Amino acid sequence: MVDAIENLSDFLALLPQKLLTGHAHICLYASILVLCQRNGRADTIDVSRKELMVLSQIKSNATYHKCMKELVNSGYIQYKPSYHPTVGSQIVIL
C-alpha cells in the first residue's frame, strides 16, 4: 500500500525545485493519495475527473487539467485518461 504520508512529505519537499507552488497542485496530489488509501490499492487508482475535482476542491476544468499535466511533467504521477463516460481514468503514483 502507498505510504501516503511519506509520498506527501516527499512531494512537499520537492515543490520549490519543481516550481509547483500552487495550492491546487498540493490539493490534487493529496486527493490522489487519499483515494489510493481509501481504495486499498498500492499505487494505482481508477478515478473520474469529477471525483478528484470535488475532493481537491478545484472548481475549474482548466485548473484541473493544468495541474494534472504539471504533476505528470514533474514526474509525480502517470495519467492515462479514459474518454469513456463510465470508465475512470487511471493514475499511477511514481
Buried (B, 14 or more C-beta within 10 A) or exposed (E): EBEBEEBBEEBEEEBEEBEBEBEBBBBBBBBBBBBBBEEEBEBBBBBBBEEBBEBBEBEEEEBBEBBBEBBBEBEBBBBEEBEEEEEBBBBBBE
